[in-house]
Amino acid sequence: MKKKITLAIIIVIAFILVILAASSLYTIKEDEYALILRFSKVESIKSEAGLYFRIPFIETVQKLPKNLQLYDLRPSDVLTSDSKAMSVDSYVLWRISDPLQFYKTLGSIAEVQVRFDASTYNALKNDIGQKPDCCKISCRRSV
């Protein structure tokens, strides 16, 4: 009877150790940054691809894209200087160059999209609002 109980305890402990070992390893792909957060404070930033170790339940890993990103905005109506409505379809190409600054100022990709919606629409409205409808408009703007 005691052998069965000790065997069960050993199996449970082994299972817990396997789970801890599995949750302490993480991988980074070539096109990712990894921010290692300890209690929501950035401890380190990894940019090299590979297999890494973290302290389970204390450190978390937030991954951010390293490559060029495309954000396609919804088409919107904008008035030209002669008060004619134009439908404008736009997109933004962007990349994270400093992951620590990105995390401190924005925190997530969702916040980037919210800010792109507002700033791009305002920039388009201002640029196109100064041009008459008769001219062909091609706007390239760095936001």
C-alpha positions as CSV (number, residue, x, y, z in Angstrom):
1,M,0.0,0.0,0.0
2,K,2.8,2.4,0.9
3,K,4.6,1.6,-2.4
4,K,1.5,2.6,-4.4
5,I,1.2,5.9,-2.4
6,T,4.9,6.8,-2.9
7,L,4.7,5.8,-6.5
8,A,1.7,8.1,-7.0
9,I,3.6,11.0,-5.2
10,I,6.6,10.5,-7.4
11,I,4.4,10.5,-10.6
12,V,2.7,13.7,-9.4
13,I,6.0,15.4,-8.6
14,A,7.5,14.3,-12.0
15,F,4.4,15.7,-13.8
16,I,4.8,19.0,-12.0
17,L,8.5,19.2,-12.8
18,V,7.8,18.5,-16.5
19,I,5.1,21.3,-16.6
20,L,7.6,23.7,-14.9
21,A,10.3,22.8,-17.3
22,A,8.0,23.2,-20.3
23,S,6.7,26.6,-19.2
24,S,10.2,27.9,-18.5
25,L,11.4,27.5,-22.1
26,Y,10.4,29.8,-25.0
27,T,11.5,30.4,-28.6
28,I,12.1,33.5,-30.6
29,K,11.7,33.5,-34.4
30,E,14.0,35.5,-36.7
31,D,11.3,38.1,-37.3
32,E,10.5,38.8,-33.6
33,Y,11.6,40.8,-30.6
34,A,10.9,39.3,-27.2
35,L,10.5,41.5,-24.2
36,I,11.1,39.7,-20.9
37,L,8.8,41.2,-18.3
38,R,9.2,40.7,-14.6
39,F,6.1,42.0,-12.8
40,S,5.3,44.2,-15.8
41,K,8.8,45.8,-15.8
42,V,11.1,45.1,-18.8
43,E,14.1,43.1,-17.6
44,S,15.6,42.4,-21.0
45,I,15.0,42.4,-24.8
46,K,15.9,39.5,-27.0
47,S,16.3,39.9,-30.7
48,E,18.3,36.9,-31.7
49,A,16.4,33.8,-32.8
50,G,16.7,30.7,-30.5
51,L,15.5,28.8,-27.5
52,Y,15.6,30.7,-24.2
53,F,14.9,30.1,-20.5
54,R,12.6,32.2,-18.2
55,I,11.5,31.9,-14.6
56,P,7.9,30.5,-14.7
57,F,5.1,32.5,-13.0
58,I,7.5,35.5,-12.4
59,E,8.6,36.4,-15.9
60,T,6.4,36.7,-18.9
61,V,7.4,37.1,-22.5
62,Q,5.8,39.6,-24.9
63,K,6.7,39.1,-28.5
64,L,6.7,41.9,-31.0
65,P,7.1,41.8,-34.8
66,K,10.5,42.8,-36.2
67,N,9.6,42.9,-39.9
68,L,7.7,45.5,-41.9
69,Q,4.0,45.6,-41.0
70,L,1.1,46.7,-43.2
71,Y,-2.0,48.3,-41.6
72,D,-4.8,48.8,-44.1
73,L,-7.3,51.5,-43.1
74,R,-10.9,51.5,-44.0
75,P,-11.8,53.7,-47.0
76,S,-13.1,57.1,-45.9
77,D,-14.8,60.1,-47.5
78,V,-12.8,63.3,-47.5
79,L,-13.9,66.7,-48.8
80,T,-11.7,68.5,-51.3
81,S,-11.1,72.3,-51.3
82,D,-14.0,72.7,-53.8
83,S,-16.3,70.8,-51.4
84,K,-16.5,67.6,-53.4
85,A,-16.4,64.2,-51.6
86,M,-13.7,61.8,-52.5
87,S,-13.4,58.2,-51.3
88,V,-9.9,57.6,-50.1
89,D,-8.4,54.2,-49.5
90,S,-5.1,54.2,-47.6
91,Y,-2.6,52.0,-45.8
92,V,0.4,52.5,-43.5
93,L,3.7,50.6,-43.7
94,W,5.5,50.6,-40.3
95,R,8.2,48.8,-38.4
96,I,9.3,48.7,-34.7
97,S,12.9,50.0,-34.5
98,D,13.1,50.3,-30.7
99,P,11.1,47.6,-28.9
100,L,11.6,49.2,-25.4
101,Q,10.4,52.6,-26.5
102,F,7.5,50.9,-28.3
103,Y,6.5,49.1,-25.2
104,K,6.8,52.2,-23.0
105,T,4.8,54.5,-25.3
106,L,2.2,52.2,-26.9
107,G,2.3,48.8,-25.3
108,S,0.5,46.7,-27.9
109,I,-0.2,46.4,-31.6
110,A,-3.9,47.2,-31.0
111,E,-2.9,50.7,-29.6
112,V,-0.8,51.3,-32.8
113,Q,-3.9,50.6,-34.9
114,V,-6.0,53.0,-32.9
115,R,-3.4,55.8,-33.3
116,F,-2.9,55.1,-37.0
117,D,-6.7,55.4,-37.6
118,A,-6.8,58.9,-36.0
119,S,-3.5,60.3,-37.3
120,T,-3.8,59.0,-40.8
121,Y,-7.3,60.2,-41.3
122,N,-6.4,63.7,-40.0
123,A,-3.4,63.9,-42.3
124,L,-5.4,62.7,-45.3
125,K,-8.2,65.2,-44.5
126,N,-5.7,68.1,-44.2
127,D,-3.7,67.2,-47.4
128,I,-6.7,66.4,-49.6
129,G,-8.8,69.2,-48.2
130,Q,-6.3,71.7,-49.7
131,K,-6.4,70.2,-53.2
132,P,-9.2,70.7,-55.8
133,D,-11.1,67.7,-57.1
134,C,-9.8,68.1,-60.7
135,C,-6.2,67.2,-60.0
136,K,-5.0,63.6,-59.6
137,I,-3.9,63.1,-56.0
138,S,-1.1,60.9,-55.0
139,C,-0.1,61.3,-51.3
140,R,2.9,59.7,-49.7
141,R,3.3,60.9,-46.2
142,S,5.6,59.8,-43.5
143,V,3.7,59.5,-40.2
